[in-house]
Amino acid sequence: MKEELRTAVLECWEEIPCNPCVTACPAGAITMRSLSDLPVLEKNLCTGCGLCAVACPGLAIIILADNHDKLNGTLTIPYEFLPLPEKGSIVTGTDRRGVSICSVEVLQVLCATTFRETCLVKVLVPKEYLNDVRGIKRIQP
């Protein structure tokens, strides 16, 4: 399997005084003209590390990789619900409004207690849904 080329996707729509993503980015890929402007991503500088996604209090950043394999890409999504999904489980991929789109597989769950209570959940998503899936919800038994 080739190395995934990851990049952040900023979906911050609110012009409020907030810049944790700027200060969290070790590559300096996220900038703002002023504190109340929307953040701007320099894709050529972004390494896809995910630190901005964990730091964002609005959960408005995901990490996208569209080259996982021929049929799938991955999304790494900030997640703050309990219980956490488990690696290998199938969950529902949702759009921005929480509407179910497709089933996705959990590839990895990353949690660091140094950044609030936000974890990152990496899911395998069919390529045709990569630009639509923006969240997940657990499938109820």
DSSP file (Angstrom, degrees, kcal/mol; ACC not computed):
  #  RESIDUE AA STRUCTURE BP1 BP2  ACC     N-H-->O    O-->H-N    N-H-->O    O-->H-N    TCO  KAPPA ALPHA  PHI   PSI    X-CA   Y-CA   Z-CA
    1    1 A M              0   0    0      0, 0.0    68,-0.1     0, 0.0     3,-0.1   0.000 360.0 360.0 360.0 133.7    0.0    0.0    0.0
    2    2 A K        -     0   0    0     66,-0.2     2,-0.2    65,-0.2    65,-0.0  -0.330 360.0 -86.3 -75.8 161.5    1.3    3.4   -0.9
    3    3 A E        -     0   0    0      1,-0.1     2,-0.2    -2,-0.1    -1,-0.1  -0.484  45.9-117.1 -69.2 133.4    1.7    6.2    1.6
    4    4 A E        -     0   0    0     -2,-0.2     2,-0.9    -3,-0.1    -1,-0.1  -0.500  15.7-139.9 -70.7 137.1   -1.5    8.3    2.0
    5    5 A L        -     0   0    0     -2,-0.2    61,-0.5     2,-0.0     2,-0.3  -0.871  30.3-169.3 -97.8 104.1   -1.2   11.9    1.0
    6    6 A R  E     +A   65   0A   0     -2,-0.9     2,-0.3    41,-0.3    59,-0.2  -0.658  13.2 174.7 -99.8 149.5   -3.2   13.7    3.7
    7    7 A T  E     -A   64   0A   0     57,-2.1    57,-3.1    -2,-0.3     2,-0.1  -0.992  31.5-109.8-148.2 149.6   -4.4   17.3    3.9
    8    8 A A  E     -A   63   0A   0     -2,-0.3     2,-0.5    55,-0.2    55,-0.2  -0.472  21.2-153.1 -74.3 148.5   -6.6   19.3    6.2
    9    9 A V  E     -A   62   0A   0     53,-2.9    53,-1.8    -2,-0.1     2,-0.6  -0.980  10.7-150.9-122.6 115.1  -10.0   20.4    5.1
   10   10 A L  E     +A   61   0A   0     -2,-0.5    51,-0.2    51,-0.2    31,-0.1  -0.769  21.4 172.0 -91.1 120.1  -11.1   23.6    6.9
   11   11 A E        +     0   0    0     49,-3.5     2,-0.7    -2,-0.6    50,-0.1  -0.281  26.1 140.9-120.1  45.9  -14.9   23.9    7.2
   12   12 A C        +     0   0    0      1,-0.1    -2,-0.1    27,-0.1    47,-0.0  -0.806  16.1 166.3 -90.7 115.1  -14.9   26.9    9.5
   13   13 A W        +     0   0    0     -2,-0.7     2,-0.5    25,-0.1    -1,-0.1   0.538  46.7  90.3-107.7 -10.0  -17.8   29.1    8.4
   14   14 A E        -     0   0    0     23,-0.1     2,-1.5     1,-0.1    -2,-0.0  -0.765  64.3-147.0 -96.1 128.8  -18.0   31.5   11.4
   15   15 A E        +     0   0    0     -2,-0.5    23,-0.1    23,-0.1    21,-0.1  -0.635  50.9 137.0 -91.4  77.8  -16.0   34.7   11.6
   16   16 A I        -     0   0    0     -2,-1.5     2,-1.1    21,-0.1    -2,-0.0  -0.844  69.8 -86.6-119.9 157.3  -15.4   34.6   15.3
   17   17 A P  S    S+     0   0    0      0, 0.0     2,-0.3     0, 0.0    19,-0.2  -0.497  79.9 124.3 -66.9 100.0  -12.3   35.4   17.3
   18   18 A C        +     0   0    0     17,-1.5    -2,-0.1    -2,-1.1    38,-0.0  -0.948  21.4 156.2-159.5 132.1  -10.7   32.0   17.3
   19   19 A N    >>  +     0   0    0     -2,-0.3     4,-1.8     2,-0.1     3,-0.6   0.190  30.6 124.1-149.6  27.0   -7.2   30.7   16.1
   20   20 A P  H 3> S+     0   0    0      0, 0.0     4,-1.9     0, 0.0     5,-0.1   0.836  79.2  58.6 -59.0 -30.2   -6.2   27.5   17.9
   21   21 A C  H 3> S+     0   0    0      2,-0.2     4,-1.2     1,-0.2     9,-0.2   0.891 104.7  50.7 -65.1 -37.7   -5.8   25.8   14.4
   22   22 A V  H <4 S+     0   0    0     -3,-0.6     3,-0.4     1,-0.2     8,-0.2   0.939 114.3  42.1 -64.3 -47.8   -3.2   28.5   13.5
   23   23 A T  H  < S+     0   0    0     -4,-1.8    -1,-0.2     1,-0.2    -2,-0.2   0.768 112.9  54.5 -73.4 -24.4   -1.2   28.0   16.7
   24   24 A A  H  < S+     0   0    0     -4,-1.9    -1,-0.2    -5,-0.2    -2,-0.2   0.733  83.4  97.2 -80.0 -22.2   -1.5   24.2   16.6
   25   25 A C    ><  -     0   0    0     -4,-1.2     3,-0.9    -3,-0.4     5,-0.1  -0.557  53.5-168.2 -76.1 111.5   -0.1   23.8   13.0
   26   26 A P  T 3  S+     0   0    0      0, 0.0    -1,-0.2     0, 0.0    -4,-0.0   0.715  86.8  53.3 -71.7 -18.4    3.6   22.9   13.2
   27   27 A A  T 3  S-     0   0    0      0, 0.0    -2,-0.1     0, 0.0    19,-0.0   0.513 105.9-123.7 -92.7  -5.6    4.1   23.6    9.5
   28   28 A G    <   +     0   0    0     -3,-0.9    18,-0.1    -6,-0.2    -6,-0.1   0.795  66.8 138.6  67.7  27.5    2.6   27.1    9.5
   29   29 A A        +     0   0    0     16,-0.2    13,-3.1    12,-0.1     2,-0.5   0.648  53.5  66.3 -80.7 -15.2    0.1   25.9    6.9
   30   30 A I  E     +G   41   0B   0     -8,-0.2     2,-0.3    11,-0.2    11,-0.2  -0.928  63.7 167.8-113.1 128.0   -2.9   27.8    8.4
   31   31 A T  E     -G   40   0B   0      9,-2.4     9,-2.8    -2,-0.5     2,-0.3  -0.888  19.2-160.6-132.9 163.7   -3.0   31.5    8.6
   32   32 A M        -     0   0    0     -2,-0.3     3,-0.1     7,-0.2    -2,-0.0  -0.991  19.1-143.9-142.1 138.9   -5.4   34.3    9.3
   33   33 A R  S    S-     0   0    0      5,-0.4     2,-0.3    -2,-0.3    -1,-0.1   0.911  90.6  -4.1 -67.1 -41.8   -5.2   38.0    8.3
   34   34 A S  S >  S-     0   0    0      4,-0.1     3,-1.7    -3,-0.1    -1,-0.2  -0.930  83.0 -96.5-144.6 169.0   -6.8   39.0   11.6
   35   35 A L  T 3  S+     0   0    0     -2,-0.3   -17,-1.5     1,-0.3   -19,-0.1   0.762 121.6  46.6 -61.6 -26.9   -8.3   37.1   14.6
   36   36 A S  T 3  S+     0   0    0    -19,-0.2    -1,-0.3   -21,-0.1     2,-0.1   0.373  93.4  97.1-100.2   6.3  -11.8   37.4   13.4
   37   37 A D  S <  S-     0   0    0     -3,-1.7   -19,-0.2     1,-0.1   -21,-0.1  -0.481  85.5 -94.5 -84.6 163.5  -11.1   36.3    9.8
   38   38 A L        -     0   0    0     -2,-0.1    -5,-0.4   -23,-0.1    -4,-0.1  -0.522  46.4-105.3 -73.1 144.2  -11.6   32.8    8.5
   39   39 A P        -     0   0    0      0, 0.0     2,-0.4     0, 0.0    -7,-0.2  -0.391  30.9-148.3 -69.7 150.6   -8.5   30.6    8.5
   40   40 A V  E     -G   31   0B   0     -9,-2.8    -9,-2.4    -2,-0.1     2,-0.5  -0.973   4.8-144.6-122.8 135.0   -6.8   29.9    5.2
   41   41 A L  E     -G   30   0B   0     -2,-0.4     2,-1.0   -11,-0.2   -11,-0.2  -0.864   5.0-152.1-103.5 128.8   -4.9   26.7    4.4
   42   42 A E    >>  -     0   0    0    -13,-3.1     3,-2.0    -2,-0.5     4,-1.1  -0.845  15.3-164.4 -92.3  97.0   -1.8   26.6    2.3
   43   43 A K  T 34 S+     0   0    0     -2,-1.0     3,-0.2     1,-0.3    -1,-0.2   0.807  83.0  61.5 -58.3 -32.9   -2.2   23.0    1.0
   44   44 A N  T 34 S+     0   0    0      1,-0.2    -1,-0.3    -3,-0.1   -15,-0.0   0.699 109.5  42.7 -69.4 -16.6    1.4   22.8   -0.2
   45   45 A L  T <4 S+     0   0    0     -3,-2.0    -1,-0.2   -16,-0.1    -2,-0.2   0.661  90.4 104.5 -96.6 -20.9    2.6   23.3    3.4
   46   46 A C     <  -     0   0    0     -4,-1.1    -5,-0.0    -3,-0.2   -40,-0.0  -0.420  44.1-175.0 -70.3 130.5    0.0   21.0    5.1
   47   47 A T        -     0   0    0     -2,-0.2   -41,-0.3   -42,-0.0    -1,-0.1   0.489  41.0-121.8 -99.2  -7.2    1.4   17.6    6.2
   48   48 A G        +     0   0    0    -43,-0.1   -41,-0.2     1,-0.1    -2,-0.1   0.773  60.8 147.6  72.9  25.7   -2.0   16.2    7.4
   49   49 A C        -     0   0    0    -43,-0.1    14,-0.1     1,-0.1    -1,-0.1   0.784  52.4-134.1 -67.3 -27.7   -0.8   15.7   10.9
   50   50 A G     >  +     0   0    0     12,-0.1     4,-1.8     3,-0.0     5,-0.2   0.397  69.1 122.1  91.8  -3.2   -4.2   16.4   12.4
   51   51 A L  H  > S+     0   0    0      1,-0.2     4,-1.9     2,-0.2     5,-0.1   0.861  75.9  53.0 -62.3 -33.5   -3.0   18.7   15.2
   52   52 A C  H  > S+     0   0    0      2,-0.2     4,-1.6     1,-0.2    -1,-0.2   0.891 106.3  53.2 -66.7 -38.5   -5.3   21.5   13.9
   53   53 A A  H  4 S+     0   0    0      1,-0.2     8,-0.2     2,-0.2    -2,-0.2   0.883 111.4  45.4 -64.8 -39.0   -8.3   19.1   13.9
   54   54 A V  H  < S+     0   0    0     -4,-1.8    -1,-0.2     1,-0.2    -2,-0.2   0.865 114.2  49.2 -71.5 -35.7   -7.8   18.2   17.5
   55   55 A A  H  < S+     0   0    0     -4,-1.9    -2,-0.2    -5,-0.2    -1,-0.2   0.743  85.1 101.5 -77.0 -23.3   -7.2   21.9   18.5
   56   56 A C    ><  -     0   0    0     -4,-1.6     3,-1.4     1,-0.2     5,-0.1  -0.483  56.4-161.2 -69.8 115.7  -10.3   23.3   16.8
   57   57 A P  T 3  S+     0   0    0      0, 0.0    -1,-0.2     0, 0.0    -4,-0.0   0.711  90.7  55.7 -69.9 -18.2  -13.0   23.9   19.4
   58   58 A G  T 3  S-     0   0    0     -3,-0.0    -2,-0.1     0, 0.0    -3,-0.0   0.390 103.6-128.5 -92.6   3.1  -15.7   23.9   16.7
   59   59 A L    <   +     0   0    0     -3,-1.4    -6,-0.1    -6,-0.2    -5,-0.1   0.875  64.5 139.6  51.6  40.8  -14.7   20.5   15.3
   60   60 A A        +     0   0    0     -7,-0.1   -49,-3.5     2,-0.0     2,-0.4   0.169  41.6  76.8-104.2  15.9  -14.5   22.2   11.9
   61   61 A I  E     +A   10   0A   0     -8,-0.2     2,-0.3   -51,-0.2   -51,-0.2  -0.993  50.5 176.8-131.1 132.1  -11.4   20.5   10.5
   62   62 A I  E     -A    9   0A   0    -53,-1.8   -53,-2.9    -2,-0.4     2,-0.5  -0.855  27.1-126.4-122.4 163.9  -11.1   17.0    9.0
   63   63 A I  E     -AB   8  76A   0     13,-2.2    13,-2.7    -2,-0.3     2,-0.4  -0.963  27.7-164.4-113.8 125.4   -8.1   15.3    7.5
   64   64 A L  E     +AB   7  75A   0    -57,-3.1   -57,-2.1    -2,-0.5     2,-0.4  -0.885  16.9 177.1-115.0 138.6   -8.7   13.9    4.0
   65   65 A A  E     -AB   6  74A   0      9,-2.4     9,-3.1    -2,-0.4     3,-0.5  -0.944   3.3-177.5-135.7 115.5   -6.6   11.4    2.0
   66   66 A D  S    S+     0   0    0    -61,-0.5     3,-0.2    -2,-0.4   -60,-0.1   0.361  72.2  67.6 -95.7   7.4   -8.1   10.4   -1.4
   67   67 A N        +     0   0    0    -62,-0.2    -1,-0.2     1,-0.1     6,-0.2  -0.027  52.8 119.0-118.6  32.1   -5.4    7.9   -2.3
   68   68 A H  S    S-     0   0    0      4,-0.5     2,-0.3    -3,-0.5   -66,-0.2   0.959  93.2 -37.8 -60.8 -50.8   -5.9    5.0    0.2
   69   69 A D  S    S-     0   0    0      3,-2.0    -1,-0.2    -3,-0.2     0, 0.0  -0.878  77.0 -73.5-156.0-172.3   -6.6    2.6   -2.6
   70   70 A K  S    S+     0   0    0     -2,-0.3    -2,-0.1     1,-0.2     3,-0.0   0.836 128.6  27.9 -61.8 -33.8   -8.4    2.6   -6.0
   71   71 A L  S    S+     0   0    0     55,-0.1    56,-2.8    56,-0.1     2,-0.3   0.650 118.3  48.8-103.2 -18.5  -11.9    2.6   -4.4
   72   72 A N  E     - C   0 126A   0     54,-0.3    -3,-2.0    55,-0.1    -4,-0.5  -0.884  46.8-174.4-131.6 153.5  -11.5    4.3   -1.1
   73   73 A G  E     - C   0 125A   0     52,-2.8    52,-2.8    -2,-0.3     2,-0.4  -0.707  27.8-117.5-123.9-177.5  -10.0    7.3    0.7
   74   74 A T  E     -BC  65 124A   0     -9,-3.1    -9,-2.4    -2,-0.2     2,-0.4  -0.953  15.0-162.9-126.9 149.4   -9.8    8.1    4.3
   75   75 A L  E     -BC  64 123A   0     48,-2.0    48,-3.0    -2,-0.4     2,-0.6  -0.994   8.3-154.8-123.3 135.3  -11.2   10.8    6.5
   76   76 A T  E     -BC  63 122A   0    -13,-2.7   -13,-2.2    -2,-0.4    46,-0.3  -0.962  23.1-171.3-111.4 117.5   -9.9   11.6   10.0
   77   77 A I  E     - C   0 121A   0     44,-2.7    44,-2.7    -2,-0.6     2,-0.2  -0.879  26.4-116.8-117.7 134.1  -12.7   13.2   11.9
   78   78 A P  E     - C   0 120A   0      0, 0.0     2,-0.4     0, 0.0    42,-0.2  -0.493  38.4-173.3 -66.4 140.2  -12.7   14.8   15.4
   79   79 A Y  E     + C   0 119A   0     40,-2.9    40,-2.5    -2,-0.2     5,-0.0  -0.996  24.4 170.6-143.8 130.3  -14.9   12.9   17.7
   80   80 A E        +     0   0    0     -2,-0.4     2,-0.3    38,-0.2    -1,-0.1   0.126  45.9 106.4-128.3  20.5  -16.0   13.7   21.3
   81   81 A F        -     0   0    0      2,-0.1    38,-0.0    38,-0.1    -2,-0.0  -0.709  63.6-101.6-102.7 154.5  -18.7   11.1   22.0
   82   82 A L  S    S+     0   0    0     -2,-0.3     2,-0.1     1,-0.1    -2,-0.0  -0.943  94.8  41.0-120.3 146.5  -18.5    8.0   24.3
   83   83 A P  S    S-     0   0    0      0, 0.0    -1,-0.1     0, 0.0    -2,-0.1   0.586  88.3-135.5 -74.1 154.2  -18.2    5.2   23.9
   84   84 A L        -     0   0    0     -2,-0.1    -2,-0.1     1,-0.1     2,-0.0  -0.435  24.3-105.3 -70.6 147.8  -15.6    5.5   21.2
   85   85 A P        -     0   0    0      0, 0.0     2,-0.3     0, 0.0    -1,-0.1  -0.383  38.1-121.1 -67.9 156.6  -16.0    3.4   18.1
   86   86 A E    >   -     0   0    0      1,-0.1     3,-2.3    -3,-0.1    20,-0.3  -0.752  29.0 -91.9-103.0 149.0  -13.5    0.5   17.9
   87   87 A K  T 3  S+     0   0    0     -2,-0.3    20,-0.2     1,-0.3     3,-0.1  -0.313 114.4  22.8 -54.6 133.3  -11.0   -0.2   15.2
   88   88 A G  T 3  S+     0   0    0     18,-3.4    -1,-0.3     1,-0.3    19,-0.1   0.248  93.8 127.5  91.3 -12.4  -12.6   -2.5   12.6
   89   89 A S    <   -     0   0    0     -3,-2.3    17,-2.9    17,-0.1     2,-0.5  -0.412  59.2-125.0 -77.8 156.1  -16.1   -1.6   13.5
   90   90 A I  E     +D  105   0A   0     15,-0.2    49,-0.5    -3,-0.1     2,-0.2  -0.886  35.9 171.4-100.7 127.1  -18.6   -0.4   10.8
   91   91 A V  E     -DE 104 138A   0     13,-2.8    13,-2.9    -2,-0.5     2,-0.5  -0.757  36.5 -95.4-126.4 173.5  -20.2    3.0   11.5
   92   92 A T  E     -DE 103 137A   0     45,-2.9    45,-2.1    -2,-0.2     2,-0.4  -0.818  28.9-140.8 -96.2 127.3  -22.4    5.3    9.6
   93   93 A G  E     -DE 102 136A   0      9,-3.8     8,-3.1    -2,-0.5     9,-1.2  -0.722  26.4-167.0 -82.2 134.6  -20.8    8.2    7.7
   94   94 A T  E     -DE 100 135A   0     41,-2.7    40,-3.3    -2,-0.4    41,-1.5  -0.808  17.2-121.4-122.0 160.8  -22.9   11.3    7.9
   95   95 A D    >   -     0   0    0      4,-2.0     3,-1.7    -2,-0.3    38,-0.1  -0.211  52.1 -78.7 -85.5-173.1  -23.0   14.7    6.1
   96   96 A R  T 3  S+     0   0    0      1,-0.3    37,-0.1    36,-0.3    -1,-0.0   0.759 132.8  50.1 -60.8 -26.2  -22.7   18.1    7.9
   97   97 A R  T 3  S-     0   0    0      2,-0.1    -1,-0.3    38,-0.0    -3,-0.0   0.459 121.1-104.3 -92.6  -1.3  -26.3   17.9    9.1
   98   98 A G    <   +     0   0    0     -3,-1.7     2,-0.4     1,-0.3    -2,-0.1   0.560  69.5 149.3  90.5   9.2  -26.0   14.4   10.5
   99   99 A V        -     0   0    0      1,-0.1    -4,-2.0     2,-0.0    -1,-0.3  -0.630  53.3-109.9 -79.0 131.8  -27.9   12.7    7.6
  100  100 A S  E     +D   94   0A   0     -2,-0.4    -6,-0.2    -6,-0.2     3,-0.1  -0.344  43.3 165.7 -63.3 136.8  -26.7    9.1    7.0
  101  101 A I  E     -     0   0A   0     -8,-3.1     2,-0.3     1,-0.4    -7,-0.2   0.719  56.1 -29.9-116.9 -51.5  -24.8    8.7    3.7
  102  102 A C  E     -D   93   0A   0     -9,-1.2    -9,-3.8    27,-0.1    -1,-0.4  -0.971  63.4 -86.4-162.3 167.9  -23.0    5.4    3.7
  103  103 A S  E     -D   92   0A   0     -2,-0.3     2,-0.3   -11,-0.2   -11,-0.2  -0.691  43.7-173.6 -84.1 140.7  -21.3    2.7    5.9
  104  104 A V  E     -D   91   0A   0    -13,-2.9   -13,-2.8    -2,-0.3     2,-0.4  -0.955  20.4-124.5-134.2 153.6  -17.7    3.3    6.7
  105  105 A E  E     -DF  90 124A   0     19,-1.2    19,-2.7    -2,-0.3     2,-0.6  -0.828  21.5-125.8-101.1 135.2  -15.0    1.2    8.5
  106  106 A V  E     + F   0 123A   0    -17,-2.9   -18,-3.4    -2,-0.4    17,-0.2  -0.691  30.3 174.0 -78.9 120.1  -13.1    2.5   11.5
  107  107 A L  E     -     0   0A   0     15,-3.2     2,-0.3    -2,-0.6    16,-0.2   0.763  63.0  -1.6 -94.9 -31.4   -9.4    2.2   10.8
  108  108 A Q  E     - F   0 122A   0     14,-1.5    14,-2.6   -22,-0.1     2,-0.4  -0.987  49.7-153.7-161.7 146.4   -7.9    3.9   13.8
  109  109 A V  E     - F   0 121A   0     -2,-0.3     2,-0.5    12,-0.2    12,-0.2  -0.986  18.2-172.1-127.0 120.1   -8.9    5.8   16.9
  110  110 A L  E     + F   0 120A   0     10,-3.2    10,-3.1    -2,-0.4     2,-0.4  -0.950   6.0 175.7-116.9 126.5   -6.4    8.3   18.3
  111  111 A C  E     - F   0 119A   0     -2,-0.5     2,-0.4     8,-0.2     8,-0.2  -0.995   9.0-178.7-131.7 135.8   -6.8   10.1   21.6
  112  112 A A    >   -     0   0    0      6,-0.7     3,-1.3    -2,-0.4     6,-0.1  -0.985  18.3-153.4-131.8 121.4   -4.5   12.4   23.4
  113  113 A T  T 3  S+     0   0    0     -2,-0.4     3,-0.1     1,-0.3    -1,-0.1   0.593  87.1  76.3 -72.4  -8.9   -5.5   13.8   26.8
  114  114 A T  T 3  S+     0   0    0      1,-0.2     2,-0.7     3,-0.0    -1,-0.3   0.736  90.7  58.0 -75.0 -19.9   -3.4   16.9   26.3
  115  115 A F  S X  S-     0   0    0     -3,-1.3     3,-1.2     1,-0.2    -3,-0.2  -0.843 114.3 -89.1-113.2  94.3   -6.0   18.4   23.9
  116  116 A R  T 3  S-     0   0    0     -2,-0.7    -1,-0.2     1,-0.2   -61,-0.0  -0.021  76.9 -54.0  42.8-138.9   -9.4   18.7   25.6
  117  117 A E  T 3  S+     0   0    0     -3,-0.1     2,-0.4   -63,-0.1    -1,-0.2   0.095  95.0 130.1-117.1  19.4  -11.4   15.5   25.1
  118  118 A T    <   -     0   0    0     -3,-1.2    -6,-0.7   -64,-0.2     2,-0.3  -0.632  33.0-175.0 -84.2 128.7  -11.2   15.4   21.3
  119  119 A C  E     -CF  79 111A   0    -40,-2.5   -40,-2.9    -2,-0.4     2,-0.5  -0.744  21.1-127.9-109.1 164.8  -10.2   12.1   19.7
  120  120 A L  E     -CF  78 110A   0    -10,-3.1   -10,-3.2    -2,-0.3     2,-0.5  -0.969  17.3-163.4-114.5 130.4   -9.6   11.6   16.0
  121  121 A V  E     -CF  77 109A   0    -44,-2.7   -44,-2.7    -2,-0.5     2,-0.6  -0.961   6.2-154.9-115.8 119.5  -11.3    8.7   14.3
  122  122 A K  E     -CF  76 108A   0    -14,-2.6   -15,-3.2    -2,-0.5   -14,-1.5  -0.828  18.3-175.4 -96.0 124.1   -9.9    7.6   10.9
  123  123 A V  E     -CF  75 106A   0    -48,-3.0   -48,-2.0    -2,-0.6     2,-0.6  -0.900  27.7-123.4-123.9 150.4  -12.5    5.9    8.7
  124  124 A L  E     -CF  74 105A   0    -19,-2.7   -19,-1.2    -2,-0.3   -50,-0.2  -0.813  35.8-175.4 -90.6 122.3  -12.3    4.2    5.3
  125  125 A V  E     -C   73   0A   0    -52,-2.8   -52,-2.8    -2,-0.6     5,-0.1  -0.964  31.7-109.3-125.8 133.1  -14.8    5.9    2.9
  126  126 A P  E >   -C   72   0A   0      0, 0.0     3,-2.5     0, 0.0     4,-0.5  -0.371  36.4-119.5 -55.8 137.5  -15.7    5.0   -0.7
  127  127 A K  G >  S+     0   0    0    -56,-2.8     3,-1.2     1,-0.3     4,-0.4   0.808 109.8  64.7 -54.1 -34.1  -14.2    7.7   -2.9
  128  128 A E  G 3  S+     0   0    0    -57,-0.3    -1,-0.3     1,-0.3     3,-0.1   0.678 108.6  41.3 -66.4 -13.4  -17.6    8.8   -4.3
  129  129 A Y  G X> S+     0   0    0     -3,-2.5     4,-2.6     1,-0.1     3,-1.9   0.395  82.4 101.6-110.7   0.8  -18.6    9.9   -0.8
  130  130 A L  T <4 S+     0   0    0     -3,-1.2    -2,-0.1    -4,-0.5    -1,-0.1   0.836  85.4  46.6 -57.4 -35.1  -15.3   11.6    0.3
  131  131 A N  T 34 S+     0   0    0     -4,-0.4    -1,-0.3     1,-0.1    -2,-0.1   0.462 118.1  42.9 -87.4   0.6  -16.6   15.1   -0.3
  132  132 A D  T <4 S+     0   0    0     -3,-1.9     2,-0.3   -37,-0.1   -36,-0.3   0.746  90.0  85.5-112.2 -38.1  -19.9   14.4    1.5
  133  133 A V     <  +     0   0    0     -4,-2.6   -38,-0.3     1,-0.2     3,-0.1  -0.526  38.7 153.1 -71.9 127.7  -19.0   12.5    4.6
  134  134 A R        +     0   0    0    -40,-3.3     2,-0.3    -2,-0.3   -39,-0.2   0.327  62.1  15.1-135.1   1.1  -18.1   14.9    7.5
  135  135 A G  E     -E   94   0A   0    -41,-1.5   -41,-2.7   -58,-0.1     2,-0.3  -0.949  63.0-133.4-160.4 178.0  -19.0   12.9   10.6
  136  136 A I  E     -E   93   0A   0     -2,-0.3     2,-0.4   -43,-0.3   -43,-0.2  -0.967   8.0-165.7-138.8 156.0  -19.9    9.5   11.9
  137  137 A K  E     -E   92   0A   0    -45,-2.1   -45,-2.9    -2,-0.3     2,-0.1  -0.993  31.4-108.1-140.1 145.9  -22.4    7.9   14.1
  138  138 A R  E     -E   91   0A   0     -2,-0.4     2,-0.5   -47,-0.2   -47,-0.1  -0.421  32.1-116.2 -72.0 142.7  -22.3    4.5   15.7
  139  139 A I        -     0   0    0    -49,-0.5    -1,-0.1    -2,-0.1   -49,-0.1  -0.676  31.4-125.8 -78.4 126.7  -24.7    1.9   14.3
  140  140 A Q              0   0    0     -2,-0.5    -1,-0.0     1,-0.1    -3,-0.0  -0.564 360.0 360.0 -76.7 135.4  -27.1    0.9   17.0
  141  141 A P              0   0    0      0, 0.0    -1,-0.1     0, 0.0    -2,-0.0   0.488 360.0 360.0 -68.1 360.0  -27.3   -2.9   17.7
